[in-house]
Amino acid sequence: MISRDEALARARRWAAAGRPGPPPEVDFYEFDLGFVASRRGPTPQVADGPPRPPSATGQATVVIDRETGELSRWPSLPIPALVERYAQHRAAEGRFPPDVREVLDQAGWFPGRDMTAAVDLWLAHFADELAGLECFPAARAALIEFGGLILPQVGGGRYWSSIQPTRSNGVVTESSEVFAEEFDNPVFPLGNNDDGPSELAMDAQGRVFQLHWADDFFIGPDIDTAIIALIRGGRMPAASDLTWRTDN
């Protein structure tokens, strides 16, 4: 646990690092989980009237954790939004292993991520192609949180997984329809993978499958487990083994 004075000193050292001349002033805000600091920009002058307050937009911003003293970089956001996002970040600690969390962070994921508007547009745009396939609540929730992410495979792998709606905005439904008929288990398209290439799909229970031209594979019982498996790579059981069925 660090004090306000210690946090302010760390913020000032961060603000001055690598910058010649007098150390810059910092804007500093305390909240329950830590402290927000950003370099204070120059005050804009106007021809008439009093000086305007500086804009924080674009300013480098860090959060200093109250418990550990660790500094982490954050986007330039209004203080309430940044505080809320940091609280979500802390609440999600332990959800993913560090190596997977690093990949997710670099891909643009963060706790509380909400892509509802993009998902709704994607579903409406491809309504004809998706006709007859139910977007289960679990699939919709996964798309809202992870939609648009492109996740590389680490640990020597070479494949990428893309979660819909991707930049290509495409959708393939044939594999989902074939899988549903073969296993009597409807699924909804979740994304795609470079291996094959192949499709990613989720069923009503939240189980995730890879629909490959060579075989279908069971990736995980939920989206978090599936994302870990996709990022780390490795062998996955064939869907035909039926290890994923709860009635076995």
Secondary structure by P-SEA (a helix, b strand, c coil): cccaaaaaaaaaaaaaccccccbbbbbccccccbbbbbcccccccccccccccccccccbbbbbbccccbbbbbccccaaaaaaaaaaaaaacccccaaaaaaaaaacccccccaaaaaaaaaaaaccccccccccaaaaaaaaacccbbbbbcccccbbbbcccccccccccaaaaaaaaaccbbbccccccccccbbbbccccbbbbbbcccbbbbccccaaaaaaaaaacccccccccccccccc
